[in-house]
Amino acid sequence: MRELVIDGRRIADDSDCFVIAEIGHNHQGSVERAQELFVLAKQCGVDAVKLQKRDNRSLFTRKLYDTPYDNENSFGATYGAHREALELDAASYAELQACARELGLVFFATAFDEASADLLEELDLPAYKIASGDLRNTPLLRHVASFGKPLIVSTGGATLEDVDRAVETVTAINPQLCLLQCTAAYPAAVEELELGVITTYRERYPELVVGLSDHQDGIAMAPVAYMLGARVIEKHFTSSHTAKGTDHAFSLMPEGMRKLVRDLRRVPLAVGDGVKRPLASEAKPLQKMGKQLVASRDLPLGHVLDTGDLVAKSPAEGGLPPYALDELLGQTLVRPLSEDEPIRAVDVSAAVTDGVAEAASTTAS
């Protein structure tokens, strides 16, 4: 049975969707802004909030770190300075961890390097995310898997060989793995979401929870992913599409996130238990729209029913249903019927089958 437990939250085929608000660096390097986003995310009903942690000096080449970065989304003169301005230190993470705990949110982060992973592990975070760019980074996968915590791994830009390698690397050490189908484009076009890969993963890795890292600019595809078996949905989250930074434009704002969570929670309710049955809410509409057999004209006592004597008309108010017509033909009326008067099982000399009579009784009720 595929199952994952993150900070006490059980994720399985028979569970609600585990919804992650990916805040990333939309906090713009501010603890206060991150806290505001946590509160908004909680109000939207998400299960978890997630940040991104980088040790920039060790992560980037010196050339990239020192590359000029002069654009409208820059927080520094070089790419390294830009990234450092967006980074939160260990004390900030501890403060945000406490904030999330108080709000009842699961709090974790993407580790982009081993130093960041070690910092997060010192805080005893309940889970880790590995980004698509590190799917082939088996040393990092192995290092984080060794912590014995659940891993959520995105698979954007991968082949099945890449995914197999990552799965084998992690599960050889730690079976607590969730795979996310992902298109590593920001935003991702609907025609490039490849949601069918969710089914592929579920069939290929029957022991693993599967989900979707959804970079599409909208909320309609996540419920589709749930129907295909995704039980983790990750969505970027912001408080303003116009805020400085590249992620804000395709991130969900609170109204969108609320609707996303609402729709994901509705899916299992809408699916139901698979049993086809009449519902109480259908009774009045079907009484009005349904049909019963009625006399097409005045019919005398003793009349032998023939073709054309009975017609189907609305509403259905206790008369026999139209499918009883064949059984009624050739039977004798034991009382007269007026035009448009419904015919019932007791109105003919031969007993109408119990099933037909019961159906008429159900329609009437």
DOPA-728557 format. One record per residue (C-alpha): residue number from 1; y, z, x. Coordinates in Angstrom, 3 decimals, padded with zeros to 6 digits, m for minus. Each point is the difference from the previous one (the first is absolute). Layout:
resi=NUM&north=Y&up=Z&east=X
...
END
This chain:
resi=1&north=000.000&up=000.000&east=000.000
resi=2&north=003.399&up=m000.969&east=001.424
resi=3&north=002.280&up=003.015&east=000.077
resi=4&north=002.891&up=001.303&east=002.079
resi=5&north=001.781&up=003.362&east=m000.258
resi=6&north=003.554&up=000.260&east=001.347
resi=7&north=001.623&up=003.426&east=m000.119
resi=8&north=m002.137&up=000.950&east=m002.982
resi=9&north=000.582&up=m003.280&east=m001.861
resi=10&north=m003.299&up=m001.717&east=m000.805
resi=11&north=000.050&up=m003.804&east=000.132
resi=12&north=m002.990&up=m001.869&east=m001.429
resi=13&north=m000.963&up=m002.786&east=m002.394
resi=14&north=000.246&up=002.391&east=m002.932
resi=15&north=003.360&up=001.501&east=001.034
resi=16&north=003.610&up=m000.885&east=m000.649
resi=17&north=001.753&up=m002.095&east=002.596
resi=18&north=001.387&up=001.851&east=003.038
resi=19&north=003.588&up=m001.259&east=000.224
resi=20&north=001.867&up=000.176&east=003.297
resi=21&north=003.770&up=m000.365&east=000.199
resi=22&north=000.476&up=m001.626&east=003.398
resi=23&north=003.373&up=001.274&east=001.151
resi=24&north=m000.487&up=m001.232&east=003.528
resi=25&north=003.443&up=000.108&east=001.612
resi=26&north=001.963&up=m000.430&east=m003.227
resi=27&north=001.290&up=003.508&east=000.707
resi=28&north=002.151&up=m001.652&east=002.734
resi=29&north=m000.658&up=002.848&east=002.404
resi=30&north=001.274&up=002.700&east=m002.376
resi=31&north=m002.129&up=002.971&east=m001.033
resi=32&north=002.258&up=000.568&east=m002.992
resi=33&north=m000.420&up=m003.568&east=m001.176
resi=34&north=m003.771&up=000.270&east=000.454
resi=35&north=m000.012&up=003.142&east=m002.126
resi=36&north=001.977&up=m001.778&east=m002.704
resi=37&north=m002.579&up=m002.797&east=000.008
resi=38&north=m002.820&up=002.568&east=m000.217
resi=39&north=001.585&up=001.522&east=m003.112
resi=40&north=000.485&up=m003.429&east=m001.604
resi=41&north=m003.590&up=m000.958&east=000.841
resi=42&north=m001.289&up=003.199&east=m001.592
resi=43&north=002.000&up=m000.762&east=m003.147
resi=44&north=m001.682&up=m003.411&east=m000.100
resi=45&north=m003.451&up=001.630&east=m000.053
resi=46&north=m001.377&up=m001.202&east=003.341
resi=47&north=m002.733&up=001.903&east=001.794
resi=48&north=001.229&up=m000.330&east=003.561
resi=49&north=002.979&up=m000.813&east=002.188
resi=50&north=m000.444&up=m001.660&east=003.376
resi=51&north=002.185&up=m000.497&east=003.063
resi=52&north=m000.472&up=m001.946&east=003.235
resi=53&north=m000.130&up=001.614&east=003.445
resi=54&north=000.583&up=m001.790&east=003.290
resi=55&north=000.355&up=001.139&east=003.566
resi=56&north=002.380&up=m002.826&east=000.772
resi=57&north=000.134&up=000.308&east=003.785
resi=58&north=m003.754&up=m000.327&east=000.360
resi=59&north=m000.481&up=m002.385&east=m002.914
resi=60&north=002.294&up=m002.866&east=001.007
resi=61&north=000.279&up=m001.973&east=003.210
resi=62&north=003.112&up=000.732&east=002.021
resi=63&north=001.211&up=m003.510&east=m000.735
resi=64&north=m000.262&up=000.435&east=m003.790
resi=65&north=001.417&up=003.526&east=000.129
resi=66&north=003.087&up=m001.245&east=001.868
resi=67&north=000.440&up=m003.212&east=m002.029
resi=68&north=003.435&up=m000.223&east=m001.667
resi=69&north=m000.306&up=000.607&east=m003.726
resi=70&north=003.279&up=m000.969&east=m001.604
resi=71&north=m000.374&up=m000.717&east=m003.727
resi=72&north=000.955&up=001.443&east=m003.364
resi=73&north=m003.106&up=002.187&east=m000.122
resi=74&north=000.329&up=001.409&east=003.516
resi=75&north=000.381&up=003.726&east=000.658
resi=76&north=000.475&up=m000.518&east=003.758
resi=77&north=001.205&up=m002.486&east=002.589
resi=78&north=m003.530&up=m000.672&east=001.267
resi=79&north=m003.317&up=m000.137&east=m001.824
resi=80&north=m001.047&up=003.223&east=001.692
resi=81&north=003.203&up=001.783&east=m001.010
resi=82&north=m000.444&up=m001.337&east=m003.528
resi=83&north=m003.517&up=001.397&east=m000.228
resi=84&north=000.975&up=003.342&east=001.506
resi=85&north=002.766&up=000.425&east=m002.591
resi=86&north=m002.593&up=m000.335&east=m002.765
resi=87&north=m002.526&up=002.390&east=001.545
resi=88&north=m000.539&up=003.582&east=m001.151
resi=89&north=m001.167&up=002.678&east=002.420
resi=90&north=m002.744&up=002.610&east=m000.409
resi=91&north=002.371&up=002.595&east=m001.474
resi=92&north=001.172&up=m002.489&east=m002.616
resi=93&north=m003.595&up=m000.826&east=m000.888
resi=94&north=m000.787&up=003.686&east=m000.407
resi=95&north=002.992&up=000.389&east=m002.300
resi=96&north=m001.069&up=m002.982&east=m002.070
resi=97&north=m003.583&up=001.239&east=m000.080
resi=98&north=001.245&up=003.235&east=m001.568
resi=99&north=002.139&up=m001.940&east=m002.476
resi=100&north=m002.951&up=m002.129&east=m001.098
resi=101&north=m002.210&up=003.058&east=m000.358
resi=102&north=002.583&up=001.666&east=m002.217
resi=103&north=000.181&up=m003.128&east=m002.155
resi=104&north=m003.793&up=m000.281&east=m000.266
resi=105&north=m000.119&up=m003.301&east=001.884
resi=106&north=m002.515&up=m001.068&east=002.614
resi=107&north=001.933&up=m000.702&east=003.206
resi=108&north=m001.243&up=m002.115&east=002.897
resi=109&north=001.111&up=m002.809&east=002.285
resi=110&north=m000.956&up=m003.185&east=001.783
resi=111&north=m000.710&up=000.632&east=003.674
resi=112&north=000.973&up=m002.988&east=002.140
resi=113&north=m001.217&up=001.462&east=003.297
resi=114&north=m002.086&up=002.836&east=001.377
resi=115&north=002.989&up=002.207&east=000.881
resi=116&north=001.245&up=m000.223&east=m003.600
resi=117&north=m003.473&up=000.688&east=m001.328
resi=118&north=m000.230&up=003.107&east=002.169
resi=119&north=003.362&up=001.243&east=m001.256
resi=120&north=m001.103&up=m000.492&east=m003.613
resi=121&north=m003.305&up=001.747&east=000.678
resi=122&north=001.859&up=003.025&east=001.373
resi=123&north=001.574&up=000.242&east=m003.456
resi=124&north=m003.492&up=m000.184&east=m001.522
resi=125&north=000.801&up=m002.888&east=m002.341
resi=126&north=m002.799&up=m000.617&east=m002.528
resi=127&north=m000.432&up=m003.727&east=000.667
resi=128&north=001.159&up=m002.897&east=002.147
resi=129&north=001.031&up=m003.569&east=m000.628
resi=130&north=m000.647&up=m002.821&east=002.453
resi=131&north=002.191&up=m003.080&east=m000.422
resi=132&north=m001.257&up=m003.569&east=m000.100
resi=133&north=001.381&up=m000.605&east=003.487
resi=134&north=m002.460&up=002.538&east=001.390
resi=135&north=m003.125&up=m001.218&east=m001.792
resi=136&north=m001.203&up=m001.497&east=003.301
resi=137&north=001.154&up=003.056&east=001.980
resi=138&north=m003.410&up=001.613&east=000.336
resi=139&north=001.197&up=002.639&east=002.506
resi=140&north=002.570&up=001.278&east=m002.523
resi=141&north=m002.509&up=m000.207&east=m002.858
resi=142&north=m002.502&up=001.962&east=002.038
resi=143&north=002.575&up=002.610&east=001.012
resi=144&north=001.241&up=000.653&east=m003.545
resi=145&north=m003.519&up=m000.073&east=m001.466
resi=146&north=m000.940&up=002.797&east=002.401
resi=147&north=002.323&up=002.385&east=m001.901
resi=148&north=m002.532&up=000.024&east=m002.846
resi=149&north=002.639&up=m000.685&east=m002.679
resi=150&north=m000.006&up=m002.831&east=m002.568
resi=151&north=001.305&up=m003.314&east=001.347
resi=152&north=001.676&up=m002.656&east=m002.120
resi=153&north=000.015&up=m003.322&east=001.816
resi=154&north=001.954&up=m003.104&east=m000.999
resi=155&north=m001.577&up=m003.376&east=000.724
resi=156&north=002.866&up=m002.513&east=m000.091
resi=157&north=m000.462&up=m003.123&east=002.105
resi=158&north=m003.672&up=000.748&east=000.635
resi=159&north=m003.272&up=m001.850&east=m000.052
resi=160&north=m003.162&up=001.629&east=m001.311
resi=161&north=m001.114&up=000.289&east=003.613
resi=162&north=003.123&up=002.063&east=000.716
resi=163&north=m000.658&up=002.210&east=m003.009
resi=164&north=m003.674&up=000.455&east=000.894
resi=165&north=000.995&up=001.050&east=003.524
resi=166&north=002.499&up=002.543&east=m001.320
resi=167&north=m002.461&up=001.404&east=m002.547
resi=168&north=m002.714&up=000.355&east=002.632
resi=169&north=002.426&up=001.652&east=002.444
resi=170&north=001.199&up=002.596&east=m002.505
resi=171&north=m003.194&up=000.765&east=m001.907
resi=172&north=m001.988&up=000.499&east=003.206
resi=173&north=002.176&up=003.111&east=000.418
resi=174&north=001.336&up=000.800&east=m003.448
resi=175&north=m001.267&up=m001.316&east=m003.381
resi=176&north=003.257&up=000.897&east=m001.781
resi=177&north=001.491&up=m003.478&east=m000.154
resi=178&north=001.953&up=m001.960&east=m002.603
resi=179&north=000.682&up=m003.727&east=000.463
resi=180&north=003.135&up=m001.533&east=m001.470
resi=181&north=000.227&up=m003.686&east=m000.738
resi=182&north=003.413&up=m000.977&east=001.311
resi=183&north=002.155&up=m003.056&east=000.533
resi=184&north=002.239&up=000.812&east=002.949
resi=185&north=003.036&up=m001.862&east=m001.302
resi=186&north=003.121&up=001.770&east=m001.205
resi=187&north=000.139&up=m000.781&east=m002.871
resi=188&north=m003.355&up=m001.664&east=m000.665
resi=189&north=m000.171&up=m002.993&east=m002.343
resi=190&north=m002.247&up=000.442&east=m003.036
resi=191&north=m002.111&up=m002.979&east=001.023
resi=192&north=m000.680&up=001.670&east=003.366
resi=193&north=m001.140&up=003.405&east=m001.263
resi=194&north=m003.688&up=m001.026&east=000.037
resi=195&north=m001.005&up=002.791&east=m002.365
resi=196&north=m003.524&up=m001.419&east=m000.115
resi=197&north=m000.495&up=001.501&east=003.464
resi=198&north=m000.172&up=003.385&east=m001.738
resi=199&north=m003.257&up=m001.147&east=m001.593
resi=200&north=m001.179&up=m001.344&east=003.357
resi=201&north=000.637&up=003.350&east=001.665
resi=202&north=m001.704&up=001.944&east=m002.784
resi=203&north=m003.112&up=m002.141&east=000.303
resi=204&north=m000.004&up=m000.040&east=003.805
resi=205&north=000.729&up=003.722&east=000.462
resi=206&north=m001.584&up=001.728&east=m003.024
resi=207&north=000.557&up=003.460&east=001.493
resi=208&north=003.770&up=m000.414&east=000.506
resi=209&north=002.947&up=000.560&east=m002.324
resi=210&north=002.091&up=m003.170&east=m000.215
resi=211&north=003.671&up=m000.394&east=m000.853
resi=212&north=003.088&up=m002.194&east=000.297
resi=213&north=003.064&up=000.197&east=002.201
resi=214&north=002.254&up=m001.898&east=m002.389
resi=215&north=003.006&up=m001.752&east=001.537
resi=216&north=000.593&up=m002.193&east=m003.032
resi=217&north=003.445&up=000.267&east=m001.545
resi=218&north=m001.148&up=001.305&east=m003.394
resi=219&north=m002.447&up=002.314&east=m001.748
resi=220&north=m002.297&up=m002.302&east=m001.981
resi=221&north=m002.655&up=m000.567&east=002.660
resi=222&north=m000.894&up=003.648&east=000.695
resi=223&north=m001.730&up=000.517&east=m003.396
resi=224&north=m001.928&up=m003.213&east=000.662
resi=225&north=m001.078&up=001.468&east=003.326
resi=226&north=m001.142&up=003.165&east=m001.780
resi=227&north=m002.122&up=m002.065&east=m002.382
resi=228&north=m001.594&up=m001.672&east=003.021
resi=229&north=m000.902&up=003.418&east=001.389
resi=230&north=002.997&up=001.074&east=002.097
resi=231&north=000.432&up=003.766&east=m000.204
resi=232&north=002.852&up=000.372&east=002.508
resi=233&north=003.304&up=m001.810&east=m000.474
resi=234&north=002.726&up=000.166&east=002.623
resi=235&north=003.498&up=m001.209&east=m000.922
resi=236&north=003.240&up=000.142&east=001.994
resi=237&north=002.599&up=002.264&east=m001.615
resi=238&north=003.789&up=000.289&east=000.177
resi=239&north=002.936&up=001.303&east=m001.994
resi=240&north=002.091&up=m003.170&east=000.494
resi=241&north=m000.801&up=m003.657&east=000.586
resi=242&north=003.331&up=m000.404&east=001.759
resi=243&north=m000.488&up=002.754&east=002.579
resi=244&north=000.095&up=m000.943&east=003.674
resi=245&north=m003.389&up=m001.025&east=001.335
resi=246&north=m002.508&up=m002.804&east=m000.490
resi=247&north=m002.457&up=001.860&east=m002.249
resi=248&north=002.377&up=000.998&east=m002.790
resi=249&north=000.263&up=m003.453&east=m001.574
resi=250&north=m003.711&up=m000.208&east=m000.921
resi=251&north=m000.608&up=003.719&east=m000.530
resi=252&north=m000.347&up=001.409&east=m003.500
resi=253&north=002.864&up=002.052&east=m001.361
resi=254&north=m000.770&up=003.060&east=m002.173
resi=255&north=m000.057&up=m001.923&east=m003.284
resi=256&north=m002.519&up=m002.468&east=001.397
resi=257&north=m002.144&up=002.717&east=001.563
resi=258&north=m000.075&up=001.969&east=m003.261
resi=259&north=m001.177&up=m003.093&east=m001.854
resi=260&north=m002.588&up=m000.753&east=002.668
resi=261&north=m001.485&up=003.493&east=m000.185
resi=262&north=000.136&up=m000.075&east=m003.806
resi=263&north=m001.861&up=m003.317&east=m000.128
resi=264&north=m002.620&up=001.082&east=002.528
resi=265&north=m000.679&up=003.172&east=m001.986
resi=266&north=m000.335&up=m002.054&east=m003.192
resi=267&north=m002.604&up=m002.398&east=001.371
resi=268&north=m003.090&up=002.247&east=m000.336
resi=269&north=001.177&up=001.109&east=m003.441
resi=270&north=000.332&up=m003.632&east=m001.050
resi=271&north=m003.430&up=m000.899&east=001.393
resi=272&north=m001.720&up=002.748&east=m002.018
resi=273&north=m003.750&up=000.617&east=m000.001
resi=274&north=m001.193&up=m003.513&east=m000.844
resi=275&north=m001.295&up=000.938&east=m003.471
resi=276&north=001.202&up=m002.306&east=m002.785
resi=277&north=000.897&up=002.015&east=m003.082
resi=278&north=002.549&up=m000.123&east=m002.849
resi=279&north=002.951&up=002.277&east=000.624
resi=280&north=001.968&up=002.085&east=m002.458
resi=281&north=003.210&up=m001.765&east=001.044
resi=282&north=m001.509&up=m003.321&east=m001.095
resi=283&north=m000.879&up=001.056&east=m003.554
resi=284&north=003.295&up=m000.733&east=m001.773
resi=285&north=000.756&up=m003.304&east=001.779
resi=286&north=m003.535&up=m001.253&east=m000.640
resi=287&north=000.123&up=001.099&east=m003.606
resi=288&north=003.119&up=m002.129&east=m000.433
resi=289&north=m001.226&up=m002.977&east=002.038
resi=290&north=m003.681&up=000.231&east=m000.866
resi=291&north=m001.660&up=m001.691&east=m002.970
resi=292&north=m002.367&up=000.988&east=m002.783
resi=293&north=m001.932&up=m002.068&east=m002.509
resi=294&north=001.722&up=m000.238&east=m003.379
resi=295&north=m000.657&up=m001.917&east=m003.217
resi=296&north=001.626&up=m003.432&east=000.088
resi=297&north=000.405&up=000.193&east=m003.818
resi=298&north=m001.064&up=002.256&east=m002.865
resi=299&north=m003.801&up=000.378&east=000.178
resi=300&north=m001.980&up=001.367&east=m003.003
resi=301&north=m002.778&up=002.617&east=m000.078
resi=302&north=m003.344&up=m001.653&east=000.861
resi=303&north=001.578&up=m002.859&east=001.923
resi=304&north=m002.194&up=m001.360&east=002.797
resi=305&north=002.181&up=m000.351&east=003.061
resi=306&north=000.309&up=m003.521&east=001.342
resi=307&north=002.048&up=m001.833&east=002.618
resi=308&north=003.701&up=000.297&east=m000.763
resi=309&north=m000.281&up=003.177&east=m002.070
resi=310&north=001.080&up=002.231&east=002.873
resi=311&north=002.756&up=m000.528&east=002.583
resi=312&north=001.228&up=001.997&east=002.983
resi=313&north=003.482&up=001.491&east=m000.415
resi=314&north=002.141&up=002.709&east=001.565
resi=315&north=000.322&up=002.953&east=000.013
resi=316&north=m003.377&up=001.553&east=000.769
resi=317&north=m000.069&up=002.982&east=m002.373
resi=318&north=m003.682&up=000.802&east=m000.458
resi=319&north=m001.439&up=m003.274&east=m001.275
resi=320&north=m002.929&up=m001.603&east=001.763
resi=321&north=000.872&up=m001.879&east=003.212
resi=322&north=m000.072&up=m003.812&east=000.098
resi=323&north=m003.225&up=m000.057&east=002.020
resi=324&north=m001.811&up=001.426&east=m003.070
resi=325&north=000.639&up=m003.205&east=m001.974
resi=326&north=m003.374&up=m001.623&east=000.714
resi=327&north=m001.878&up=003.086&east=m001.245
resi=328&north=002.040&up=000.143&east=m003.214
resi=329&north=m000.571&up=m003.586&east=m001.090
resi=330&north=m002.711&up=m000.165&east=m002.668
resi=331&north=000.417&up=003.631&east=m001.024
resi=332&north=000.976&up=001.135&east=m003.515
resi=333&north=003.108&up=001.997&east=m000.817
resi=334&north=m000.689&up=003.338&east=m001.719
resi=335&north=003.646&up=000.236&east=m001.082
resi=336&north=002.785&up=m002.526&east=m000.574
resi=337&north=002.524&up=m000.731&east=002.768
resi=338&north=003.614&up=m001.002&east=m000.508
resi=339&north=001.689&up=m002.614&east=002.193
resi=340&north=000.771&up=001.443&east=003.481
resi=341&north=m002.068&up=003.118&east=m000.698
resi=342&north=m002.098&up=000.973&east=003.033
resi=343&north=m003.761&up=m000.079&east=m000.321
resi=344&north=m002.057&up=002.976&east=001.163
resi=345&north=m003.691&up=000.579&east=000.613
resi=346&north=m000.405&up=001.817&east=m003.350
resi=347&north=001.361&up=m003.026&east=m001.915
resi=348&north=m003.154&up=m002.132&east=000.382
resi=349&north=m003.514&up=000.445&east=m001.301
resi=350&north=m001.820&up=m000.270&east=003.320
resi=351&north=000.896&up=002.537&east=002.654
resi=352&north=002.131&up=m001.382&east=002.798
resi=353&north=m001.309&up=000.977&east=003.404
resi=354&north=000.961&up=003.432&east=001.231
resi=355&north=001.815&up=m001.490&east=002.981
resi=356&north=002.323&up=m002.048&east=m002.174
resi=357&north=000.710&up=002.908&east=m002.310
resi=358&north=000.675&up=002.265&east=002.976
resi=359&north=002.371&up=m002.553&east=001.507
resi=360&north=001.939&up=m000.142&east=m003.258
resi=361&north=000.212&up=003.773&east=m000.054
resi=362&north=001.279&up=000.049&east=003.589
resi=363&north=002.620&up=m002.638&east=m000.817
resi=364&north=001.200&up=002.003&east=m002.954
resi=365&north=000.374&up=003.156&east=002.075
END
